[in-house]
Amino acid sequence: LGGNPLCFLGRFRAMEPGQPYQRDEALLEELGYKTGQKVERETFMSRLTVHQQRHMCDLWKELRTRCYDHWMDEVENDKLMHSHGVLKEVVSRCCRDFREKSNHVKDAAMCHHEV
């Protein structure tokens, strides 16, 4: 970064003594967006540990249980019955896929969204 901490890649203007700091919102947004994309790519390609996989499956099973409890409170509700059936299948498939296919964060995120 050089001697001046505000000279990030030469894109920030050096401040003169006594001048107030001026934020370059557009530049900060651009740098933040690029950094976010990089972190997202790197994160999505990383893998979950066995402990993390177990934690995700436990979380999804807890959500499935809560759905079941709501259904039992309204046994006559066909929509809740259908939702529980779909959720049961999704949780089962996602947990199975972790064990047998892929443990990428990307896949966990997609399953979590689906659940």
Sequence and secondary structure as in RCSB ss.txt:
>XXXX:A:sequence
LGGNPLCFLGRFRAMEPGQPYQRDEALLEELGYKTGQKVERETFMSRLTVHQQRHMCDLWKELRTRCYDHWMDEV
ENDKLMHSHGVLKEVVSRCCRDFREKSNHVKDAAMCHHEV
>XXXX:A:secstr
  S TT GGG S    TT      HHHHHHHHHHHHHHHHHHHHHSB  HHHHHHHHHHHHHHHHHHHHHHHHTT
T HHHHHHHHHHHHHHHHHHHHHHHT  BHHHHHHHHHH 
